[in-house]
Amino acid sequence: MKREFNQNTPLKVLILSPYSVFPLESGGRVRIYEFARGLAQLGVDVTLTVPLSRTQWRSEKINNHLEIKVIPYPFIHTLLFTDRPLPYFYLVSMHPGYRFFLREIHQEYDVYQFEHVSFAGLLKAIPESKVVVYDSHNVEYDYVRAECKTDWAKDNVPRRIKKLEAKLLERANHTLSCSPGDKSRFLQLYDTSEDRISIYPNGIHIHSQIPDSEAGIVFQRFPELKNFKQRAIFSGSNVEHNRDAVQFILEILAPKLRTEVAFVIRGACALNYQNRSASNVFFDPQEMDMRAYAKACTVGLNPVNLGSGTSMKVTYCLAHGLPVISTKFGMRGYQELEKYVTICRRDEFAEVLLRPQSFQPGIFPHLEKYSWDYITRNIAKLYRSLVK
């Protein structure tokens, strides 16, 4: 029986993720979960499906409107190959039998939301009458090209991803782009229309205050930080553009400022470099709360020169009152915030870091439109209009 929809009927949304969302340690996971959480908070019935993984192996009911369903299909090939020679999204795009285990796709939902492009092959299971949304985290074609390390991968991987991305953009009733730059690139690469793509940026949670006690946590963990007048932090997941930025910090920036500035590498991007020995570099792969670094008067760094989408670390640092130094490229999607950020070339970072920085721990006054609650309210309005 066809599901009837009216204004009093809760929307039913199925979100298809190609990876687990817990732990919330990367921008992609945060975006997926916050969209699901925000929609559920507005009374939308959300089912979020994720493949079985070591970090997420059982389903759970988050609240009355949000359920995370773990699909019992382990991607064995992603364990055999790392995402260095072959990008993760390429490997996961080959998923024989996944549709059989994904029983949810055959149920009645109003909106089918695809994360990334890996599962574009599942579109044939969705009736043409149903609303499909592509939540794009990047221009995937550009993203995987940067991730490819071998000549074979550069020749074959982007070609497959481009076909999947084209298929998803063609079928989707609407695409959620996280930056104006990505939207322009989609229009350049694919046969789609401008009115079918809207910009929904990556968001943040705005904190009302930061407890004074937080600074002590940082100095308990890294007591040597007290020996430096200036402290700087880079935070990110373990992907190519973040690894490139970490190498810049380790090989160029930290040696140049060995006695003046202490650097903290926070997040999964630190995992590959913890064996590096440097007196002014500290690694925090478990991601201590950013509020502690804010109270410890730390400068946020964003020396990113690669990638697509947006750098969530910019708004994340600003939301915690940290001054930010960024490349021009690192501000893509956040151009209206450039006046609150020090923008310079990589070869100018050392000089800028030696200047006095202005710290304002607490609410950053110009980020309301980047709050997850604001963003998901607008997504809910869009979905209701698409379903009607």
N, C-alpha and C positions, 0 to 999 in steps of 0.2 A: 504494500500500500504506500502511495506517495505521501511523504511527510508534508503537511500543510503548515504554512508559516504566516503568522501575523505579529503585530507589535507586542502582544502579550506572551508570545511563545519564546522561550529562551533559545538563542542561537546555539547550534551544535557545530563545533569546529574540531576537525581532526588535523593535528600538526604532525608532519612526518619528518623526523630528524634522522640524519645518517650517522649520528654518534650520540653517546650518552650526554646528559646535561649536568650530571654530578660527577665530581665536584665542580663548582662554578669557578673555574680557574682560567677561562679564556673568554675573549670577547664574544665568540660565536655561541658558546654555551650560555653566557649571560643573556644575550639577545633573545635566544629561543625561550629560555625559562621566563624571562621578564615579560615577554609578549604573552605567554601562556598564563602566567600569574595575574597580569594586569587585566586580561580579558575575563578570567574567572572571577576576579574581584568585582567586575561589572555585571556579573550574573550570567555570563556566557558559559555554556557547558563545553569544556575543553578536554579532549583526549590527546595526550602527547605520547607518540610512539617512539621508542628508541631501541636500537639493537642490543642484544645481550653483550655485556662487556665485563671486564674485571672490576670496574668501579661501580657498575650498576647492573645487578643481576636479578632483581625482583621488582615486580610492579608495586606501586604504592599510591594510595589515595591521599592527595595533599589536602584537599578540603572538599566540600559538597559539589563544587563545580570544576575541579581540576583533578584528573587522574593521569599518572604516568604509567604507561603500559610497556613493559619490556618484552620485546619480540624474541622468542627462543631461537635465534639464528645468529650464532657466533661467526664473525668475519675472520675465519682462520687465516686467510691470506694477508690480512693486515698485521697479524702477529709474525708472519714469516718475513715480511718486507717492512722496513721502516718507511717513513714518508720522505726520506732523503732521495733515494734513486727514483722512486715512484710516488707521486703525491697521493695522500689518503683518499681524496675525492675520486681520483681515477680508479683506485683499487675497489672502492665500495660501489662504484657505478656498475660493476660486474657482480651481480647478486642472484645467481640461479636459485630458484626455490623460495626466495624471500617473500614473494607475493603469497605463496601458499600458507606461510606462517602468519602473515599479516591479515588476520581475519577482519580487523577493524575496517579495512578499506572497502569491504563489501557491505558495511552497515550504512544507515541513512544519516548523513551529515549535511549541513547546509553549506559549509565551506571546507575545502581541502587545501591546507596550507603546506606547501613544499619548502623545506629549508635546503639551501644549496641546490645543486643540479643532479646529484648522484642517483636519485630515485625517479628521474624523469621517465624511465621506462615503465613506471607504474601508472602513468596517465591513462593507458588504454583500459585500465580497470575501473575508471571513473566515468559515469554517464555524462554525455555532452551537456545535459541539462543542469549539471551541478556546477557550483562556483569553485574555481581553482584560483589560488593565490600563490604567487612565487615570492617568497621572502628572500631577497638577495642580500647576502652579506658582503659580497664583492662582485666585481665583474669576474666570474669564475674563470673565464678563458684567460684573462690577463693574470689572474692569481696563480693558476697552475703553471703557466709558462715560467713565472719567476721561481717556482718550486722545482722545476726540472733541472737535473744535474748532469745528465748524459745526453749525447747527441741523439740516441734512439728515442729517449723520452721527449726531447724537444720536438722531434719530428712527428711523434704519434700521439702523445698524451693531449696536447692542446686541441688537436683536430677532433678527437672524440668528445672532449668536454664542450667544445663549441657546438657540436651537433646536438648534444643534450640541452645546452642552454637555449639554443634556438627553438627546440621543441617545446621547452617549458614556457618561454616568452610567447610563443605563438598560441599555445593552449590557454594560458592563464588569462582569466578575466581581468586581473590586475596584478601588477608587480610592485612590491615595496622596495624602493631603492634607499640605501642609507646615505647617499650624498648626491648633490647635483652633478658632480663629475662622473659618477657611475651611470646616472641617467643619460647623460650626453653620450657616454661610451656605448650604452645599449642601443641607442638610436643610430649610432654610427655603424655598429656591427650587425644589427639584426633588423628584420622586416617587422617592425612594430610601430605603434603610434604613440605620440607623446602623452595623450590623455589616458593611456592605459598604464602609466608609470607615475607613482607618487613617491615623494621623499619622506621617509620616516627614519630619522637619524638614530644612532645608538644613544642610549640615555644613561642617566645616573640617578642615584638616590640623593636627595638633598638633606644634609644633616642639620639639625637645629643648633647643636653645639658640640664641641669636642672637649671631653673632660681633661682637666689639667694633669691628671695622673697618667695619661697615656704616654707622655714622653719618656717616663722612667722605664717602660717596657722595652723600648728600643735600646736604651743604654745598658739594661740588664743583659740583653741578648748580644749586643756588640759594644762592650765598654770602650773599645779603642776609638769609637766615633767621637768621644769627648775630646780627643786630642786634635781634632780638626776644626778650624773656624767655619768652614763651609762643608755642607753635606748635600749630595745629589743622589737622586734615585731614578732608576729606569725599571719599568714594570711591564711584563708582557708574557704571552704564551710562547711555546716552543715552535715557532714557525719561521720561515726563511727571513722575512724582513726584520723580525726582532733579533734573530741570531746575527744578522749583518750589523745591526745597531750595537749589540753587545760586543762584537769583535772590534768595532770602532772605539768603544769605551776602553776596552782592555788593552788594545794595541797602540792607540793614539792618545786618547784623552787622559787616562789615568797615569801613564808614565810622565806626561808633560806637567801634571799637577800633583806630583807624588807627595809633596809635603803640605800643599795648600788645601786640597779637596779630598774628601772621602766619598767613595761611590758605593751605592747599594744596588745590586742586581736582584730584583724581586720577581718571583713567579717562575713558571716552568722553563722560561728562556735561560735560567741560570743553571739548569741541570747538566748541560754539556761542558760547563766551564769551571766547575767547582774545584778542579785539580790545579787551576791556574793560581800561581802564588804571586800576590801583590800586597804590599803593606797598606794600601789605601783602597782596596776593593773588598767588599763583603757580599756574601751570597745569601739570599733569603728565598729559596724555592718554595717554602711552605706559605709564603705570603702573609706575613704579619699585618695586622689591621693598618690600613693607610692612615687612620687617625693618629696612630702613635708617631708616624713619621712627620705628620703635619705639626704636632706639638714639639717635635725635635728640630723644627726649623730646617726643613729639607727642601731643596729645589727639585722640581720635576723635570726630567729630561726626555726629549722626544727626537733623537737624531735619526729619524727614519727617512730613508730615501727610496724604498721599494714598497711594492704591495698595491692593494686596491682597497675599496671600502673606506673606513675612517679609523683613526687612531683613538680608541676609547680612553686611552691613558691621559689624553689632554683634558677632557671634561672631568675625568675622575680626579685628577690632581687639582683642578680648579675648584671642584666641589668641596675639597678638603682644605682649601685656603692656601695651597702651595703655589708659589710663583712657578711659571713654566718657561723653559727655553726649548724652542722647537725649530726644525727646518720648515721652510715654506711648504714643502711636500707633505710634511706631517700634519699640516692644518687643513688638508683637503676635507671638505664637508663641514668644516667649522670656520669658514672665512669670516663670519660676523664676530667671532671671538678673537680675531687676530690682534685687536687693539688692547687685549688684556694679557697678551703673551709676547715674550721677547723672541722675535724671529730672526734667525741668522743662518749662514752657511755652516756646514760642519767644521770647516777650518777656523771658524770664529767662536766656537763653543768655549774653548779654554779661556779666551779673553773675557767673554761675557760672564763666565762663572766666577771670575775674580772680582766682579763688581758687587757692591752691596745689593742684596735682594730685599724686597718688601714682603713681609709675611702677614697674612690676615687669616689665621685659622678660624673656621666657622662657615657660615653660609656665604656662598658666592652669589652676588645679587642679580646676575644676568643669565641664570641657567634654568629658570622655571620651565621654559619650552622644551628643555632637554630632559625633564624628569620622566621616568618610565610611566608614571600615572597619566601625565598629560598626553604622551605619545599613544598609549593604549586606548585612551578615551576616543581619540580620533580614529584609530584602527577599528574600534567597535562600530563607530558611526559609518565608516566606509563599508564594513561587512554587511550591516543592515541594509544599506542602500543597494549593494550588489545582489543580495538575496531577494530584495523586493523586485 
